[in-house]
Amino acid sequence: MSATIGYTRRLVAAAMLLALAACNTTDIASVEEPAAVPMTGQTNEPAPGFENVKAGSEQDFILNVGRRIYFTQDSATLDSVAKATLDNQATWLANNPGWLLKLQGFADDSGSASAMQALSQKRADAVMAYLTSKGVDAGRMWAKGYGKDREVRDCEDRSCKVQNRRVVANLRTQRDAL
């Protein structure tokens, strides 16, 4: 009896495989979904939703240049990634002389409020000094450290804290209060 059950199970399984093999859904899929565009790794097309970003606008600066610089814990030293972003900012600012730049420094909660205030100011000053060294007029920029008072997120883990160790470059059309 068990041999008959085993044979029947194999027969049912084979019938199911034949039925699945007979199904051809490629015709349906080609009607329902457009063909995928080959990925070349290179494109000059804007991302969907950003087709109307005007060159030289604040959105252009944010999307195409980057406005955030990140730091390691207890440091105001610019790394190679930060310098690359700042090089792009300097070039963009040279091409768009009507903009001013407010540099806002921030810190995480790894030290006292006064220590983090001083560190965030050092970070903002380091960014300003680098941009000045790349030809951006110091009169177009001002730097303010906010310490740990304006955290992106209040958190304990390292990956979250790094978001708070930053300088944010904000474009302005006129100077505002520090």
Sequence and secondary structure as in RCSB ss.txt:
>XXXX:A:sequence
MSATIGYTRRLVAAAMLLALAACNTTDIASVEEPAAVPMTGQTNEPAPGFENVKAGSEQDFILNVGRRIYFTQDS
ATLDSVAKATLDNQATWLANNPGWLLKLQGFADDSGSASAMQALSQKRADAVMAYLTSKGVDAGRMWAKGYGKDR
EVRDCEDRSCKVQNRRVVANLRTQRDAL
>XXXX:A:secstr
 HHHHHHHHHHHHHHHHHHHHH   HHHHHHHS       S   S  TT TT  TTSHHHIIIII  EEE  TT 
    HHHHHHHHHHHHHHHH TT EEEEEE   SSS HHHHHHHHHHHHHHHHHHHHHTT  GGGEEEEE TTTT
 S   SSHHHHGGGSEEEEEEESS    
